[in-house]
Amino acid sequence: MKKSGFFVLLAAVALLFASCTSFQASGLAYRQQPQGTPSYTVLGDFQRVITVNAFLGSSGGTKLFNATADVMDGPIHDVILKEIAAKGGTGAINIKVVQKASFINILLNSLTATIYAPCDVEISGTVIKEN
């Protein structure tokens, strides 16, 4: 009996630290890729995580009537532009966007009966400067 209680506790702890990835896009660019030899200098990589507040749907998943389906567009765009400006670049390549629903996000979504649907968005890429 003690062993089964231990395994239930272990499963509960694992669930607390689990997260679910429901969307990912990688290899995106905010500039035209050059043909042949690259005509840019790599200034550095970036990686940021933001929390996006959406409504009427599931955390990290579909939204009812797509009421807030595009709620991530502005914040993602802003993060990329800030990273380009911070490094003194003119563009970003190899952009990767991963939408995740953490345990807390899923819990908040469940407690509000899918009215509040927050998710975490991880944005990474490489800042470049045109030559």
Secondary structure, DSSP 8 states (H G I E B T S, - for coil): -HHHHHHHHHHHHHHHT-EEEEEEEEEE-SS---SSS--EEEEEEEEEEEEE--BSB-TTS-BGGGTTTTTTHHHHHHHHHHHHHHTT-SEEEEEEEEEEEEHHHHHHHHHTTTSB--EEEEEEEEEEEE-
